[in-house]
Amino acid sequence: MKKSMATITLFAALALTGCGNVTPSADISPTATTEATTTNEEKYKLIGEKNDAENQFAVLLSNKTQKEITGVTVKSGADDKYPANMLKKDDSFAVNESRNLYYTPTSISDHALGNNGALANEEYTIKLTFSDSKTAELHQFPFTDADLAEIHLDGDIAYIDYQSRVSGKKYSTKDAENMIKSTEAVTETATKIAEETTTSEEKPEYTQPVYDEPVYTQPASTYVEPTTTQAPVYTEPPSQAPAPTEAPTEAPTEAPTGCGDNFLFN
């Protein structure tokens, strides 16, 4: 998808301003305005190369960022990446310096390069590189409406103040750029989370199970030594029958005669 979430946010920012483009700006430097209206093209150094292309854009840029600019490159919404640096090697765009920027689009979505309507509706972004190697972007640069633009820097956010060629009014893109920066941060975080979630679902991380050596525990003995008890003493039960009684011997009534009784006499 060629158009970024940042660009969509910029449209929302422009709609919120109620001016159709960007928020009204304080007056651009009178000196720079005079230079722009009475410009002698040979008076300023160039960014890019001037040619006779019908669709070439030209705008006078003033560096009010308080930093030297070592890189300037422009891409349209149809470009996948930024082209080469438009500043020559060892050249820098000095603080408070003004230069003529010439930019010729290499592609205009699916429209012919000579289609002025396509040129006006296309989105252009300028990427700036500073002497400290930090970068910033100027989104939806108004090539078709600006003859003069001042580049400013608020923290790490670059923006421009410019005068409209059509209305003659002065505008600033500061609020829109701040909104884009905030939206990009949120979008980047959401994208990162989505990518991490997708990666996690597609390639689940395998974790080697931890093997625990079984520990043998001697089971507790359940045998209980029986308590010794005294054996019961057996008692013979008493007999129920009466003890036998010897019959008495009856004394003889007569004295022996000695005859036939087998008695011996002494």
Secondary structure, DSSP 4 states (H G I P E B T S, - for coil): --S-HHHHHHHHHHHHHSSSSSEE-PPPPHHHHHHHHT--GGGS-EES-----TT-EEEEEEE-SSS-EEEEEEEETT-SS--S-SSPTT--B-TT-EEEEEE--S-BTTB-TT-HHHHHHS-EEEEEEETTS-EEEE-S--TTTEEEEEEEEETTEEEEEEEETTT--EEE-HHHHHHHHHHHHHHHHHHHHHHHHHHHHHSPPP-PPPPPPP---PPPP---PPPP-PPPPP-PPPPSSPPP-PPPPPPPSS---SSSS-PPP-
